[in-house]
Amino acid sequence: MKIVITDGYAVNPGDLSWEWLEQFGDVAVYDKLSDAAAPSRIGDADVVFTNRVKIGEAVLKACPNLKYVSALGTGYDMIDVAACRERGIEICNVPGYSTDSVAQVAFSLLLANAFDLAGYAQMVREGNWTGVPGFHYELTRFTELAGKTAGVYGCGAIGHRFAAVCRAFGMRVLATRRSKTEGEEDGILFVTPDVLLAESDFLSIHCPLTDETRGMVDRDFIGKMKDGAVLINTSRGAVLNEADVAEALRSGKLSGAGVDVLAKEPADPANPLLSAPNCIITPHCAWTSKEARLRLMDILEKNLRAFVETGCGINRVGV
């Protein structure tokens, strides 16, 4: 069996090991393979693992020996599921490995918008505390979270973990998901999307990227949000209409935003969020703790082993 990893650097920059793959066959690891180079590098491989490299018609036509395609993470929007299924190719992803890490980063982005830790530290470095009487309230901001409302749009495993942290800070938590818009669960009150938007002081997006959610957070969506709310997104960048979010930040409709993902990554210099006020952007790092990546490796191995032994992976996609 021939195995190719198209862009493994994101998962393993050198602090982990791919040696476990050698028990299954010959392994070729590429740190950062481009979409254009992928067909020739994958070649006659049976198995391919991808993080961001697209596995679509170009690859599938050039690589007819493929039998198994796996995302190096939970999201699999880079894989043409229908085209793979037409060819009988097994597809797997890796759910659940980064739940704690992503929830931690989502709350960190919320907390950074509520308490400007870096801003206060900068005040001290610039001499605005030492020997200066009083506080310079106008230079930064501090909002107490207790009693505020956190909204969770798409309340799966990560949303639930994020909600638990919010509740620990004394926040009221509202949530909505496609299959649940009423009732209470684990201290979370489920409501309709319109109620969620209208009442949330901090709104965190945790839904997958689908045809339905692509560009969902647009001018109309934001218009239904509470004035001065903070928007958090650690799901997929394309869920946001980034121009509309930037405009809402400039107008003050949104008082802040924290995003770990962008529609185009790495960031396009022309991305309007880069110049928007009160917008914190981190480089799609929420899943990258070593602990999360170790769990990812473990699930990758279990999926592939199941496929080799039974013809079906554990975490199957598109079935």
C-alpha positions as CSV (number, residue, x, y, z in Angstrom):
1,M,0.0,0.0,0.0
2,K,1.3,3.5,-0.9
3,I,0.3,6.3,1.4
4,V,0.7,10.1,0.7
5,I,0.4,13.0,3.1
6,T,-0.1,16.1,1.1
7,D,0.4,18.9,3.6
8,G,1.4,17.3,6.9
9,Y,3.3,20.3,8.4
10,A,0.2,21.8,9.9
11,V,-0.4,18.6,11.9
12,N,3.2,17.7,12.5
13,P,5.7,20.5,12.3
14,G,8.3,18.1,13.7
15,D,7.2,17.5,17.3
16,L,5.3,14.3,16.5
17,S,6.0,11.3,14.3
18,W,4.5,9.7,11.2
19,E,6.3,6.4,11.8
20,W,3.1,4.6,12.8
21,L,2.0,4.8,9.1
22,E,4.9,2.6,8.1
23,Q,3.1,-0.5,9.4
24,F,0.6,0.0,6.6
25,G,2.9,0.5,3.7
26,D,5.2,2.9,1.9
27,V,4.8,6.5,3.1
28,A,5.6,9.8,1.4
29,V,5.1,12.9,3.6
30,Y,5.0,16.4,2.0
31,D,5.0,19.3,4.4
32,K,3.3,21.9,2.2
33,L,2.1,20.5,-1.2
34,S,0.2,22.8,-3.5
35,D,-3.0,22.0,-5.3
36,A,-1.3,22.1,-8.6
37,A,1.4,19.7,-7.6
38,A,-0.9,17.2,-5.8
39,P,-1.9,15.0,-8.8
40,S,1.7,14.2,-9.7
41,R,2.8,13.7,-6.1
42,I,-0.1,11.5,-5.2
43,G,0.3,9.5,-8.3
44,D,-0.5,5.8,-7.9
45,A,-1.1,6.1,-4.1
46,D,-3.8,4.0,-2.5
47,V,-4.3,6.3,0.5
48,V,-4.1,10.1,0.8
49,F,-4.3,12.3,3.9
50,T,-5.0,16.0,3.3
51,N,-5.2,19.1,5.4
52,R,-6.0,21.9,2.9
53,V,-5.0,20.4,-0.5
54,K,-8.1,19.8,-2.6
55,I,-9.0,16.3,-3.5
56,G,-11.3,16.8,-6.4
57,E,-11.7,15.9,-10.1
58,A,-8.1,16.9,-11.0
59,V,-6.6,14.6,-8.4
60,L,-9.1,11.7,-8.9
61,K,-8.7,11.6,-12.7
62,A,-4.9,11.6,-12.3
63,C,-4.8,9.1,-9.4
64,P,-7.2,6.2,-10.3
65,N,-5.6,3.9,-7.7
66,L,-7.0,5.9,-4.7
67,K,-9.1,3.8,-2.3
68,Y,-9.0,5.9,0.9
69,V,-9.0,9.7,1.5
70,S,-8.8,11.2,4.9
71,A,-9.0,14.7,6.2
72,L,-6.3,15.6,8.7
73,G,-8.9,17.1,10.9
74,T,-12.7,17.4,11.3
75,G,-13.5,19.7,8.4
76,Y,-13.6,18.0,5.0
77,D,-14.8,20.7,2.7
78,M,-11.5,20.3,0.7
79,I,-12.7,16.8,-0.4
80,D,-15.1,16.3,-3.2
81,V,-17.2,13.8,-1.4
82,A,-19.6,13.0,-4.2
83,A,-16.8,12.5,-6.8
84,C,-15.0,10.2,-4.3
85,R,-18.2,8.2,-3.6
86,E,-18.8,7.7,-7.3
87,R,-15.5,6.0,-7.6
88,G,-16.0,3.9,-4.5
89,I,-13.4,5.7,-2.5
90,E,-13.7,5.6,1.3
91,I,-13.7,9.0,3.0
92,C,-13.0,9.6,6.7
93,N,-12.4,12.6,8.9
94,V,-11.3,13.1,12.5
95,P,-14.0,14.4,14.8
96,G,-13.7,15.3,18.5
97,Y,-9.9,15.5,18.8
98,S,-9.8,19.3,19.3
99,T,-13.0,20.0,21.3
100,D,-11.2,21.3,24.4
101,S,-8.7,23.3,22.4
102,V,-11.1,25.0,20.1
103,A,-13.5,25.8,23.0
104,Q,-10.5,27.3,24.9
105,V,-9.6,29.6,22.0
106,A,-13.2,30.6,21.3
107,F,-13.5,31.7,25.0
108,S,-10.1,33.4,24.8
109,L,-11.3,35.5,21.9
110,L,-14.4,36.3,23.9
111,L,-12.4,37.2,27.0
112,A,-9.9,39.3,24.9
113,N,-12.9,41.4,23.7
114,A,-14.2,41.7,27.3
115,F,-10.9,42.5,28.9
116,D,-8.1,44.1,26.9
117,L,-5.2,42.4,28.7
118,A,-2.6,43.4,26.1
119,G,-3.9,47.0,26.1
120,Y,-3.5,47.3,29.9
121,A,0.0,45.8,29.8
122,Q,0.9,48.3,27.0
123,M,-0.3,51.1,29.2
124,V,2.2,50.1,31.9
125,R,5.0,49.7,29.3
126,E,4.3,53.2,28.0
127,G,4.4,54.8,31.4
128,N,0.7,55.4,31.8
129,W,0.5,53.9,35.2
130,T,3.9,54.4,37.0
131,G,3.8,57.8,38.6
132,V,0.6,58.7,36.9
133,P,-2.5,59.2,39.2
134,G,-5.8,57.5,38.3
135,F,-6.7,55.1,35.5
136,H,-6.9,55.9,31.8
137,Y,-10.2,54.3,31.1
138,E,-10.3,55.8,27.6
139,L,-7.3,53.8,26.5
140,T,-8.8,50.3,26.7
141,R,-11.9,48.4,27.9
142,F,-13.1,46.0,30.6
143,T,-16.5,44.4,30.6
144,E,-17.6,42.1,33.4
145,L,-19.0,38.9,32.0
146,A,-21.1,37.8,34.9
147,G,-24.7,38.4,34.0
148,K,-24.0,38.9,30.3
149,T,-25.5,36.6,27.6
150,A,-23.4,34.2,25.5
151,G,-25.0,32.9,22.3
152,V,-23.9,29.6,20.7
153,Y,-24.8,29.2,17.0
154,G,-24.4,25.5,16.3
155,C,-24.2,23.8,19.6
156,G,-22.4,20.5,19.1
157,A,-19.5,19.1,21.2
158,I,-17.4,22.3,20.9
159,G,-20.4,24.6,21.5
160,H,-21.3,22.7,24.6
161,R,-17.8,22.9,26.0
162,F,-17.6,26.6,25.2
163,A,-21.0,27.1,26.9
164,A,-19.7,25.3,30.0
165,V,-16.8,27.8,30.3
166,C,-19.2,30.7,29.8
167,R,-21.5,29.4,32.6
168,A,-18.5,29.1,34.9
169,F,-18.0,32.9,34.5
170,G,-21.6,33.5,35.5
171,M,-22.9,34.1,32.0
172,R,-26.4,33.2,30.8
173,V,-26.1,30.9,27.8
174,L,-28.5,30.7,24.8
175,A,-28.0,28.3,21.9
176,T,-29.5,27.1,18.7
177,R,-28.9,24.3,16.3
178,R,-30.7,22.9,13.3
179,S,-32.3,20.1,15.3
180,K,-33.1,22.0,18.5
181,T,-34.6,25.5,19.1
182,E,-36.3,25.1,22.4
183,G,-35.9,23.5,25.8
184,E,-33.0,23.3,28.2
185,E,-29.9,21.1,28.1
186,D,-26.9,21.2,30.5
187,G,-27.9,24.6,31.7
188,I,-28.1,25.9,28.1
189,L,-31.4,27.4,27.0
190,F,-32.2,26.6,23.3
191,V,-34.0,29.3,21.3
192,T,-34.7,30.2,17.7
193,P,-32.0,31.9,15.7
194,D,-33.7,35.2,15.8
195,V,-34.0,35.2,19.6
196,L,-30.4,34.1,19.9
197,L,-29.2,37.0,17.7
198,A,-31.4,39.6,19.5
199,E,-30.3,38.7,23.0
200,S,-26.6,37.6,22.8
201,D,-24.0,40.1,24.1
202,F,-21.3,37.7,22.7
203,L,-22.2,35.4,19.8
204,S,-19.9,32.4,19.0
205,I,-20.3,30.5,15.7
206,H,-19.8,26.8,15.9
207,C,-21.6,25.4,12.8
208,P,-20.0,23.5,9.9
209,L,-19.5,25.2,6.5
210,T,-22.3,24.0,4.2
211,D,-24.2,25.5,1.2
212,E,-26.7,26.8,3.8
213,T,-24.1,28.4,6.1
214,R,-21.7,29.8,3.6
215,G,-21.8,33.6,3.9
216,M,-24.6,33.2,6.5
217,V,-23.2,36.0,8.8
218,D,-24.1,38.9,6.5
219,R,-25.6,42.3,6.8
220,D,-29.1,40.9,7.4
221,F,-27.8,38.4,10.0
222,I,-25.9,41.1,11.8
223,G,-28.8,43.5,11.6
224,K,-30.8,41.1,13.8
225,M,-28.0,41.0,16.4
226,K,-28.0,43.1,19.6
227,D,-26.4,46.5,19.1
228,G,-22.8,46.5,20.3
229,A,-22.5,42.7,20.4
230,V,-19.2,40.8,20.0
231,L,-18.9,38.2,17.2
232,I,-16.6,35.1,17.7
233,N,-15.9,32.6,14.9
234,T,-13.7,29.5,15.2
235,S,-15.7,27.4,12.7
236,R,-14.9,28.2,9.1
237,G,-14.0,31.6,7.7
238,A,-16.5,31.4,4.8
239,V,-19.4,31.3,7.2
240,L,-18.9,35.1,7.5
241,N,-19.4,37.7,4.8
242,E,-16.2,39.4,5.8
243,A,-17.0,42.7,4.1
244,D,-20.3,42.9,6.0
245,V,-18.7,42.1,9.3
246,A,-16.0,44.7,8.7
247,E,-18.6,47.3,7.9
248,A,-20.5,46.4,11.1
249,L,-17.3,46.9,13.1
250,R,-16.6,50.3,11.5
251,S,-20.2,51.4,12.1
252,G,-20.2,50.2,15.7
253,K,-23.1,47.8,15.2
254,L,-20.6,45.2,16.4
255,S,-18.4,46.4,19.2
256,G,-15.8,43.7,18.5
257,A,-14.9,40.5,16.8
258,G,-12.6,37.6,17.4
259,V,-11.9,35.1,14.5
260,D,-9.5,32.2,14.2
261,V,-10.5,31.5,10.6
262,L,-10.8,33.4,7.3
263,A,-12.4,32.6,4.0
264,K,-9.0,32.6,2.3
265,E,-6.0,31.3,4.3
266,P,-3.3,32.5,4.8
267,A,-4.9,35.9,5.0
268,D,-5.3,38.0,1.8
269,P,-3.7,41.4,2.5
270,A,-6.9,42.9,1.1
271,N,-9.1,41.1,3.5
272,P,-11.3,43.9,5.1
273,L,-11.2,42.3,8.5
274,L,-7.4,43.0,8.7
275,S,-8.1,46.8,8.9
276,A,-11.4,46.7,10.7
277,P,-11.4,48.2,14.2
278,N,-11.7,46.0,17.3
279,C,-11.1,42.8,15.4
280,I,-8.8,40.2,16.8
281,I,-7.6,37.6,14.2
282,T,-5.6,34.5,15.1
283,P,-4.1,32.2,12.4
284,H,-6.4,29.2,12.4
285,C,-4.6,27.9,15.4
286,A,-7.4,26.7,17.7
287,W,-6.9,23.0,16.9
288,T,-3.1,23.1,17.0
289,S,-2.3,22.3,20.7
290,K,0.0,19.3,21.0
291,E,-2.5,17.5,23.0
292,A,-5.1,17.9,20.3
293,R,-2.7,16.9,17.5
294,L,-1.7,13.7,19.5
295,R,-5.4,12.8,19.7
296,L,-5.7,13.5,16.0
297,M,-2.9,11.1,15.2
298,D,-4.5,8.4,17.3
299,I,-7.8,8.7,15.5
300,L,-6.1,8.7,12.1
301,E,-4.4,5.4,12.9
302,K,-7.7,3.8,14.2
303,N,-9.5,4.9,11.1
304,L,-6.9,3.6,8.7
305,R,-6.6,0.3,10.6
306,A,-10.3,-0.2,10.4
307,F,-10.3,0.4,6.7
308,V,-7.4,-2.0,6.1
309,E,-9.1,-4.7,8.1
310,T,-12.7,-4.2,7.1
311,G,-12.9,-1.9,4.1
312,C,-14.6,0.8,6.2
313,G,-13.1,3.5,8.3
314,I,-14.6,4.4,11.7
315,N,-15.4,8.0,11.1
316,R,-16.9,7.7,7.7
317,V,-18.1,10.7,5.6
318,G,-20.7,10.8,2.9
319,V,-22.5,7.5,3.9
